[in-house]
Amino acid sequence: MPKARRLYLIRHGETDGESSIRYHGATDTPLSAHGRLQMQCVHAQLRHQRIAHWVASPLRRSWRGARIASGGRWARIEEGFAEVDFGRWEGLTAEEIEARDPALFAQWRSGDPATGFDYPDGEAAASFQARIAAATDRVLANAGPAAALVLHKGVIRRVLQRLGLEELGRSRPELGEVILVARGPDGWIRF
């Protein structure tokens, strides 16, 4: 099977756990009604694209989002694309994290996003990056000419890093956002 030439990187929609303001990494929060609507909008946006494969993480907000965005197709579950475990910060807002762990919060916010951060009692940045790199390589080798990946914010940011693309701003990708990347003669390009 030929290596992927186009990837649609899609962040899942809003969750019942308020993913727009809360850090839900390993917590398996379902899509909210608004999140399902966001995924329907993604379906409308991509319905005329020839996407051979749909891929999702094992978390409900990802694979159910992929099912909606694909128009009812089942996505291949890629275990390596699960979001990072935020440890003791799971489910908290930035304000709550700052109040509970002000020194760690300042370190996290002032650091270079590309170097990673080890979340307290969570997954180590090096482990997360290695896991995402391996999952990305598997998808690229087996996805056909075009694939859509319905994933999580941190995962998408690490996939882009693996492809050698420039870091996104801290707030991106937004819930329901689609980022198209394509393989050109000189590497990957983000549109």
Secondary structure, DSSP 8 states (H G I E B T S, - for coil): ----SEEEEEE---BTT-TTTB--SSS---B-HHHHHHHHHHHHHHTTS---EEEE-SSHHHHHHHHHHTTS---EE-GGG-----GGGTT-BHHHHHHH-HHHHHHHHHS-TTT----TTS--HHHHHHHHHHHHHHHHHHS-SEEEEEE-HHHHHHHHHHTT-----TT-S-TT-EEEEEEETTEEEE-
